[in-house]
Amino acid sequence: MQLTTETIRTAVAAALIEDQATDDVTTRWSVPEALEVEATMIAKQPGRVAGLTVVQEVYAAVDPTVKVRTAVADGDPVVAGQPLAWISGAARSIITGERVALNFVQRMSGIATLTSAYVAAIGARPVALLDTRKTAPCLRAMDKYAVSCGGGTNHRLDLSAMVLLKENHLAAAGGVLPAVRHVREGMSADGKPRAIEVEVTTADEAREALDCEVEWLLLDNMTVEQLAQIVERRNASGSTAKLEASGNVTLDTIAEVAATGVDAISVGALTHSPAALDISLLVARNDG
């Protein structure tokens, strides 16, 4: 997915307000007002970069006279010690915006880096790596953009994007068949066509969902043997439903899951628990 300027500016504005960037007492009292510097943003470990477009908006909001020159692009792989961007202008402005800029780019690069590792583990198999809605509150667009920078595929953006019948929906509706029937009735009444995905945990539920001719089945916490069996059943039935495996998939297990023949694998860890990529912003004072 692509980030819109409005989305970035909204997130940046909220982050700067949270950080009280207009009242940075430490910087105002310690850094000379007229001092001009250049700072270098540097990767301190190898990974995949995401969020440099957000860094540019951070400094545009803090001080439009600050210039940001990127050395790489979002989605690029980097090595330890590699410059990511050069930032020049008023020292006070650069230092005030430092933490907000780094918070965005470190988190987003961490997501992109983790995503790229999962994509590499899948290898050449024709299986999409999907993200989930397990994102940081109010940062979903950033998180999902970072997934795409790492080579992943964005799945359901929000509750309106598609129908995903999970265990609580099925329990409340009385099972797969009535849940799908109710959804199609509501869809018809509202005039809002949407793809339908059904979460299943057993072979019987999978069979019911296939019989309902839904677009997607979410195969939750199944063994590779169970996944392979459902893939075989789907193929034999002539169904066009896509099969998504999910639930505790790790870097160590994703290749085995992909080999079952599923169409996609979703991994919540991409966005709910990524390790931030270690990135620094170093100011160099030029008294010459």
Helices and strands as residue ranges (DSSP letters): H 5-18, G 21-23, H 25-30, E 36-43, E 47-48, H 52-62, E 67-70, E 77-78, E 83-90, H 91-122, E 128-130, H 140-149, E 163-165, H 167-173, H 176-190, E 196-200, H 203-211, E 216-220, H 224-237, E 242-246, H 254-258, E 264-266, H 269-272, E 279-285
